[in-house]
């Protein structure tokens, strides 16, 4: 028979993630540093949680989410210049900045060309040849019967020359001085070139990413299981709620919690899991799961210290979207529920507050891909802009 777990019972029975304290120590330093700079801090959760069926996990149940909304929203919070972002994300889900070149969107290797020959000048010069689509690069004859040599590990071998640090000014503004000529070697006549049509957007993205890194505005923390997610959510919320600035004032209302992760509703307690892989020879498999505790009320009352909390409600039935969102507000007592429907989530959402509902829409075709695969408009840009305005009012002591 399934059980109803309270938050306290859940944390008493589910083991914490192995690096929990390490992550929380890093969050403490991150929040303190950004409070000193006068910034607000937002926790963005992103991606779906898993429910393992065994201790030595082979099989698990997963929640539908690539992390698109969370990664996009994190970027727009950063772009505002007013927020530092703690990005609590599903491992291997989409990330801010790198999401623009994922395995399915603008695959990175398709944006590069191999340039062979004398590349001391431009590829158009005599002696240089760009190898792109329609022409295979020249490869040495196989020595072991394979089509191409083994793919090297993605790190510099000990024999490589030391890496060169590019000054931030070179990334953000004027180009840095040219590097010293490399030592002569077998790769002297080969280089990699970004295709001209891809250079400008990639350069803009790289400058933005390097600026965020330089300013220390992004702290990323991964999770996989629903248990890991809840342990990290509790720990990070407590750290944010308790951290104080130089004047002794807690982050409090200046902290925002943007809960866009797709969290599992059911789980198998650790004590009820099979230790090893569940064998298939016994025929059909019957799984009894318990309900994941609803921690939002505890987050409002105990963890966040009056933080500004935004939850999400995804439904497929339009008739129940707003009633369920309003029920969540009344039950948990937080500030906003952002409601969205599965089929229209990319171009319309509804902000449900105690004062009423407000729809936010962009034209449906604005969220479609452009001629070169780029998204013309992201609704997350407008979501964040509206939330920042509401957060301003909340920080000043007004309602939302």
Buried (B, 14 or more C-beta within 10 A) or exposed (E): EEEEBEBEEBBEEBEBBEEBEEBBEBBBEBBBBBBEEEBBBBBBBBBBBBBBBBEEEEBBBEBEBBBBBBBBBBBBBBBBEBBBBBBBBBEEBBBBBEBBBBEEBBEBEEBEBBBBBBBEEEBEEEEBBBBBEEEEEEEEEEEEEEEEEEEEEEEEEEEEEEEEEEEBEBBEEEEBEEEEEEEEEEEEEBBEBBBEEBEEBBEEBEBBBBBBEEBBBBBBBBBBBBBBBBBBBBBBBBBBBBBEBEEEEBBBBBBBBBBBBBBBEBBBBEEEBBEEEEEEEEEEEEEEBBEBBBBBBBBBEBBBBBBBBBBBBBBEEEEEBBEBBBBBBEEBBBBBBBBBBEEBBBBBBBBBBEEEBEEBEBEEEBBEEEEEEEBEBBBBBBBBEBBBEBBEEBBEEEEB
